[in-house]
């Protein structure tokens, strides 16, 4: 039996839970075999594989088969199911099976056709149907996948699960054939993707630690460091995925300088909308500066309160006493400023530039609404929803629904080497950057004179970030958490990650 909590693990060993969602496009299930859903089809193949398994050849334990049966298949209503021509071809193949098949499930039409007006005009008797496609999801907590650090590739249950699902279940001769991970949609953006949810505050998932008032300050700092460093390396990480996903509106880049397009713009019209300054406040998505301003000011207010608390750790009290005031120097990482000094700016021109409503000055010290935990105030759901929204490369809205951060920008694939490498990268990113705020977060928050200074530093860091910088931080050869082979796979090299 696995240990029940992080505290019961050996000293120096940590675990972090995660989940994956893999979007695909497929033909309907094999109704002739009595399977009318993709869930039934998947489970049937797993049962068959388990019966055919030879213990002397394959060391897949009984509990691992049970874990595999906990995977589920849903239907993502937002996936663009390939091109209209491809879907129409699949539909005609299906209708050729006979009229009985046509009456079995309206969901089949959604799976095959997707719901594009142009396609519906080609098949007028169908009317308009919704966008949908089968989406494979790994088990939810407390049965979630997890990675352990330091890693032990020879005994990694998560990798074994992913490989078994992709290589054996989805590619089984009796499985969903053909199974597609479409590339470009009819509006010039990605047609399918893979999302990775990494746990940060769900106590049912690893590290299975409840967020308490005592841990509030450290938990807030940890996630702030993860978020700003994801923004810092966002332009680097995007090179791991297909080029058409770099500016996809459903997993948009997090530009520290502000949004460069809005949701209604399809691929070939991005940047064509021009907003006057008094209308810039209408931009409620991809607005990194607006979110950073809120996070910085709320954190610094909480920092002042916590530093005055008699329960504040001595190390933080000493930092407050010793840290001299300093002007912001965006090119000087060592620049320090007192954590008891914050310059509170009036709402004005910067708001129009960043797309923040006048009501955003609610973060003023005299007007802010108290909340029990600093974490909940910094990552306030309404603020995240109203500045970044969920369709960024890193989705923070998932915090309040699942207790996770969702890494959205990656093309879908059923190649297990790549999926293993990408999930390892995402989990290690949270684990590593969240473990050392002094190294990865203080420069943008505690040591910045005000939010504008911190934002300028983040903008410069994003502009100067390189793949070499990222590898230097995350590779095990430099004291990080990832084997160099992970980067080789993500870059498209032939070397692969092995169990």
C-alpha positions in Angstrom: 0.0 0.0 0.0 1.3 3.5 -0.8 1.9 5.9 2.1 -1.1 8.0 3.0 0.7 11.4 3.1 3.8 13.2 2.3 5.0 13.0 5.9 5.1 9.2 5.7 7.5 9.1 2.7 11.2 8.7 3.2 13.2 11.8 4.0 14.1 13.6 0.8 11.4 11.9 -1.3 8.3 13.9 -2.6 5.4 13.1 -4.8 3.1 15.3 -6.8 -0.2 14.2 -8.4 -1.4 15.0 -11.9 -4.0 14.2 -14.5 -4.1 14.2 -18.3 -6.8 14.9 -20.8 -6.2 13.6 -24.3 -8.4 14.9 -27.1 -9.0 12.6 -30.1 -11.3 12.2 -33.1 -12.6 8.7 -33.9 -15.2 6.6 -35.6 -18.2 5.4 -33.6 -17.6 2.4 -31.2 -18.1 -1.1 -32.5 -21.8 -1.5 -31.9 -21.8 -4.9 -33.6 -19.9 -6.1 -30.5 -22.4 -4.6 -28.1 -20.3 -1.5 -27.3 -22.3 1.8 -27.7 -19.9 4.1 -25.9 -16.2 4.8 -26.1 -16.0 4.1 -22.3 -17.3 0.6 -22.9 -14.9 0.1 -25.8 -12.0 1.1 -23.7 -12.9 -1.1 -20.8 -13.5 -4.1 -23.1 -10.0 -3.8 -24.5 -8.5 -3.5 -21.0 -10.3 -6.7 -19.9 -9.1 -8.5 -23.0 -5.5 -7.3 -22.4 -5.6 -8.5 -18.8 -6.9 -11.9 -19.8 -4.2 -12.3 -22.4 -1.3 -11.0 -20.2 1.4 -13.5 -19.4 2.9 -12.8 -15.9 6.2 -14.4 -16.9 6.6 -11.9 -19.7 4.8 -8.8 -18.6 5.1 -7.5 -15.0 1.9 -5.5 -14.9 0.5 -6.0 -11.4 -3.2 -6.7 -10.6 -3.6 -3.3 -9.0 -2.2 -1.6 -12.1 -5.0 -3.2 -14.2 -7.5 -1.9 -11.7 -6.0 1.6 -12.0 -6.2 1.4 -15.8 -9.9 0.7 -15.5 -10.3 3.9 -13.6 -9.5 6.0 -16.7 -12.6 7.6 -18.3 -13.7 8.8 -21.7 -15.7 12.0 -22.0 -16.6 14.3 -24.9 -15.0 17.7 -25.2 -17.6 20.1 -26.6 -14.9 22.6 -27.8 -12.7 20.4 -30.0 -12.6 21.1 -33.7 -12.9 17.7 -35.2 -10.5 17.9 -38.1 -11.6 19.5 -41.4 -15.2 19.4 -42.6 -14.1 17.2 -45.6 -12.5 14.6 -43.3 -15.5 14.5 -41.0 -17.9 14.2 -43.9 -15.8 11.3 -45.3 -16.0 9.5 -41.9 -19.8 10.1 -41.8 -20.3 8.6 -45.2 -18.3 5.5 -44.1 -20.5 5.2 -41.1 -23.8 5.6 -43.0 -22.7 2.9 -45.4 -23.0 0.4 -42.5 -26.8 0.6 -42.9 -29.8 2.5 -41.5 -29.8 0.5 -38.2 -26.6 2.2 -37.2 -28.0 5.6 -37.9 -30.6 5.2 -35.2 -28.4 4.0 -32.4 -27.0 7.2 -30.9 -27.2 10.9 -31.6 -23.8 11.1 -29.9 -22.3 9.3 -32.9 -23.1 12.3 -35.1 -21.3 14.6 -32.7 -18.2 12.3 -32.6 -17.9 11.9 -36.3 -19.1 15.2 -37.6 -18.2 17.8 -35.0 -20.7 20.6 -35.7 -19.5 23.0 -38.3 -22.1 25.0 -40.1 -20.4 24.4 -43.4 -20.6 20.7 -42.9 -24.2 20.8 -41.8 -25.1 22.5 -45.1 -23.4 19.6 -46.9 -25.7 17.2 -44.9 -28.8 19.3 -44.4 -30.9 16.4 -42.9 -28.7 16.5 -39.8 -29.3 20.1 -38.8 -26.7 21.7 -36.5 -24.9 19.4 -34.0 -22.5 20.3 -31.2 -18.7 20.1 -31.4 -17.6 17.0 -29.6 -14.9 14.3 -29.6 -13.7 11.5 -27.3 -11.4 12.8 -24.6 -9.4 10.2 -22.5 -8.9 11.2 -18.9 -6.6 9.6 -16.3 -8.1 8.8 -12.9 -9.2 11.5 -10.4 -7.8 11.8 -6.9 -7.2 9.8 -4.7 -6.3 7.5 -7.6 -4.5 10.1 -9.6 -1.2 9.6 -11.4 1.8 11.0 -9.7 5.6 11.4 -10.2 8.1 11.0 -7.4 11.2 13.1 -6.9 14.0 12.2 -7.1 12.6 10.1 -9.9 13.1 6.3 -10.3 12.2 5.6 -14.0 12.4 1.9 -13.4 9.6 2.0 -10.9 7.3 4.7 -12.2 3.6 3.6 -12.1 2.5 6.8 -13.9 4.7 6.2 -16.9 3.6 2.6 -17.1 -0.1 3.6 -17.0 0.4 6.2 -19.8 2.3 3.8 -22.0 -0.2 1.0 -21.4 -3.2 3.2 -22.3 -1.6 4.8 -25.4 0.5 1.9 -26.8 -1.8 -1.1 -25.9 -5.4 0.2 -25.4 -5.7 3.0 -27.9 -3.6 1.2 -30.5 -5.2 -2.2 -30.0 -6.5 -4.0 -33.2 -10.0 -4.1 -31.7 -9.7 -0.5 -30.5 -10.7 2.9 -31.9 -9.3 2.6 -35.4 -8.5 4.9 -36.9 -7.8 7.2 -34.0 -6.8 10.8 -35.0 -5.3 13.7 -33.2 -6.1 16.4 -35.8 -3.8 19.3 -36.4 -5.4 22.4 -37.9 -9.0 23.2 -37.6 -11.1 25.1 -40.1 -10.3 28.4 -38.4 -6.6 27.9 -38.6 -5.9 26.9 -35.0 -5.3 23.6 -33.2 -7.9 20.9 -33.6 -6.9 18.8 -30.6 -4.6 19.1 -27.6 -3.4 17.4 -24.4 -4.0 19.1 -21.1 -2.0 18.3 -17.9 -3.5 19.2 -14.5 -0.8 19.4 -11.8 -2.0 19.4 -8.2 -1.2 22.3 -5.9 -4.0 22.3 -3.3 -6.2 19.3 -3.6 -5.6 17.5 -0.3 -6.8 14.2 -1.8 -4.0 14.2 -4.3 -0.2 14.0 -3.8 1.4 15.6 -1.8 -1.9 15.1 0.1 -1.3 18.1 2.3 -4.1 20.3 3.6 -3.7 24.0 3.0 -3.8 25.5 6.5 -3.3 29.0 7.8 0.2 28.0 9.0 1.1 27.0 5.4 -0.7 29.8 3.7 2.2 32.2 3.3 4.6 29.5 1.9 1.9 28.0 -0.4 1.1 31.5 -1.8 4.8 32.1 -2.5 5.3 28.7 -4.1 2.5 29.2 -6.7 3.5 32.8 -7.4 7.0 31.5 -8.3 5.5 28.9 -10.5 3.3 31.3 -12.3 5.8 34.1 -13.0 8.4 31.6 -14.2 5.9 30.0 -16.5 5.3 33.4 -17.9 9.0 34.0 -18.1 9.6 30.8 -20.1 6.3 30.7 -22.0 7.9 31.6 -25.3 10.5 28.9 -24.8 8.2 26.1 -23.8 5.9 26.8 -26.8 8.7 25.6 -29.1 8.0 22.1 -27.9 4.6 22.0 -29.6 3.4 22.5 -33.2 3.8 26.1 -34.5 0.1 26.6 -35.1 -0.5 26.3 -31.3 1.8 29.1 -30.4 -0.9 31.8 -30.7 -4.0 29.6 -30.3 -6.8 31.5 -28.7 -7.8 28.5 -26.5 -4.3 28.1 -25.0 -3.0 31.6 -25.6 0.5 32.9 -24.9 0.9 34.8 -21.6 2.7 38.0 -22.8 4.0 40.0 -19.9 3.5 43.1 -22.0 -0.2 42.4 -22.3 -2.6 40.6 -24.7 -1.8 40.8 -28.4 -5.2 39.6 -29.7 -8.7 38.9 -28.4 -10.9 35.8 -28.3 -13.1 36.6 -31.4 -10.1 36.8 -33.7 -9.3 33.6 -35.7 -5.8 32.8 -36.7 -5.6 35.0 -39.7 -7.3 38.1 -38.1 -5.3 38.2 -34.9 -4.2 41.7 -34.1 -6.5 43.4 -36.5 -8.9 44.7 -33.8 -7.8 48.1 -32.5 -9.3 49.3 -29.2 -9.3 53.0 -28.1 -7.9 53.6 -24.6 -11.3 53.9 -23.1 -12.3 50.5 -24.4 -9.2 48.6 -23.5 -10.8 47.8 -20.2 -13.1 45.4 -22.2 -10.3 43.0 -22.7 -10.9 40.3 -20.1 -8.6 37.5 -21.3 -4.8 36.9 -21.6 -4.2 40.1 -19.5 -1.1 39.2 -17.6 -0.3 42.8 -16.5 -3.7 43.1 -14.9 -3.4 39.9 -13.0 0.2 40.6 -12.0 -0.8 43.9 -10.6 -3.5 42.3 -8.5 -1.2 39.5 -7.3 1.6 41.8 -6.4 -0.4 44.3 -4.5 -2.5 41.7 -2.7 0.6 39.6 -1.8 2.5 42.7 -0.5 -0.4 43.7 1.6 -0.6 40.2 3.0 3.2 40.3 3.5 2.9 43.5 5.6 0.2 42.0 7.8 2.1 38.7 8.2 5.4 40.3 9.0 3.7 42.2 11.9 2.3 38.9 13.2 4.2 37.4 16.2 3.9 34.0 14.5 5.8 35.1 11.5 9.1 33.1 11.0 12.2 34.8 12.3 13.9 34.5 8.9 11.1 36.7 7.4 11.3 39.2 10.2 15.1 39.5 9.7 14.6 40.0 6.0 12.2 42.9 6.8 14.7 44.5 9.1 17.8 44.1 7.0 16.4 44.8 3.5 17.3 48.3 2.4 15.1 50.4 0.2 16.2 50.5 -3.4 15.0 51.8 -6.7 13.9 49.3 -9.3 16.6 48.1 -11.6 15.2 45.8 -14.2 18.6 44.6 -15.3 19.9 43.9 -11.8 18.6 40.7 -10.3 20.2 41.5 -6.9 18.3 44.8 -6.5 16.5 44.8 -3.2 13.8 46.9 -1.7 12.1 47.0 1.7 9.2 44.6 2.0 7.5 47.2 4.2 7.3 49.7 1.4 4.7 49.6 -1.4 4.0 52.4 -3.7 0.2 52.4 -4.2 -0.7 53.8 -7.6 -3.9 55.6 -8.4 -6.2 54.1 -11.0 -5.6 55.9 -14.2 -3.9 55.6 -17.6 -2.2 52.3 -16.7 -5.6 50.7 -16.2 -6.8 51.6 -19.7 -3.5 50.3 -21.1 -3.8 47.0 -19.2 -7.5 46.5 -19.6 -8.4 46.8 -15.9 -11.8 48.2 -14.8 -12.0 51.1 -12.4 -13.3 48.8 -9.8 -9.9 47.1 -9.8 -8.7 49.6 -7.3 -10.5 47.4 -4.8 -7.0 46.1 -4.0 -6.3 49.5 -2.3 -5.4 48.8 1.4 -8.5 50.6 2.7 -11.0 48.9 0.4 -9.8 45.4 0.0 -12.3 42.7 1.2 -10.6 40.5 3.8 -10.4 36.7 3.2 -9.2 34.0 5.6 -6.2 32.9 3.4 -3.7 35.0 1.5 -3.6 32.2 -1.1 -7.3 32.7 -1.9 -6.9 36.5 -2.1 -3.9 36.4 -4.4 -5.5 33.8 -6.7 -9.0 35.1 -6.3 -11.3 33.3 -8.7 -13.1 36.4 -10.0 -9.9 38.2 -10.6 -8.3 35.3 -12.4 -11.5 34.8 -14.4 -11.7 38.5 -15.3 -8.0 39.1 -16.3 -6.5 35.8 -17.6 -9.6 33.6 -17.9 -9.1 29.9 -18.5 -7.8 29.9 -22.1 -4.2 30.7 -21.4 -1.2 28.4 -21.8 -1.4 28.0 -18.0 -5.0 27.9 -16.6 -5.4 29.2 -13.0 -9.2 29.0 -13.1 -8.7 25.2 -12.5 -7.4 26.1 -9.0 -10.9 26.6 -7.7 -12.5 23.7 -9.5 -9.9 21.0 -9.1 -7.1 22.4 -6.9 -4.7 22.2 -9.9 -2.9 24.4 -12.4 -3.7 23.3 -16.0 -0.9 23.2 -18.6 -3.0 23.7 -21.8 -0.6 24.3 -24.6 0.5 21.1 -26.2 -0.7 19.3 -29.3 -2.5 16.0 -28.8 -0.6 12.8 -29.7 -0.8 9.1 -28.9 3.0 8.7 -29.0 3.7 7.6 -25.4 7.3 8.8 -25.3 6.2 12.4 -26.0 3.3 12.3 -23.5 5.5 10.9 -20.8 8.1 13.6 -21.4 5.5 16.4 -21.4 3.8 15.2 -18.2 7.1 14.8 -16.5 8.1 18.4 -17.6 4.8 19.9 -16.3 4.9 18.2 -12.9 8.6 18.9 -12.4 8.0 22.6 -13.4 5.6 23.0 -10.5 7.7 21.0 -8.1 11.0 22.8 -8.9 9.9 26.4 -9.2 7.5 26.2 -6.3 10.3 24.9 -4.0 12.5 28.0 -3.9 10.8 31.4 -3.8 14.0 33.2 -2.8 15.6 32.0 -6.0 12.6 32.1 -8.4 10.1 34.6 -7.0 11.6 37.2 -4.7 13.0 39.2 -7.5 9.6 40.0 -8.9 7.7 40.6 -5.6 9.6 41.2 -2.4 12.6 42.9 -4.0 10.6 45.1 -6.4 9.7 48.6 -5.3 6.1 48.4 -6.7 4.1 46.3 -9.1 5.2 48.3 -12.1 8.8 47.5 -11.2 8.1 43.8 -10.7 6.2 43.7 -14.0 9.1 45.4 -15.9 11.4 42.8 -14.5 9.1 40.0 -15.6 8.9 41.5 -19.1 12.7 41.7 -19.4 13.0 38.1 -18.1 10.5 36.9 -20.6 12.3 38.7 -23.4 15.7 37.3 -22.5 14.6 33.7 -21.6 16.3 30.9 -23.6 16.0 27.1 -23.8 19.5 26.9 -22.3 18.4 28.9 -19.3 15.4 26.5 -18.8 17.6 23.4 -19.1 20.2 24.9 -16.8 17.5 25.2 -14.1 15.6 22.0 -14.6 18.1 19.3 -15.8 19.4 16.9 -13.2 22.9 17.5 -14.4 22.5 21.0 -12.9 20.7 20.0 -9.7 17.2 20.0 -11.3 14.6 17.3 -11.5 14.5 16.3 -15.2 16.7 13.9 -17.0 18.2 15.5 -20.2 16.4 12.8 -22.3 13.1 14.6 -21.4 14.2 17.7 -23.2 15.5 15.6 -26.1 12.1 14.1 -26.7 10.3 17.5 -26.3 12.7 19.0 -28.9 12.0 16.2 -31.3 15.3 14.4 -30.9 15.4 10.6 -31.4 16.4 9.9 -27.9 13.4 8.9 -25.8 12.3 8.5 -22.2 12.4 4.9 -21.0 10.7 3.3 -18.0 
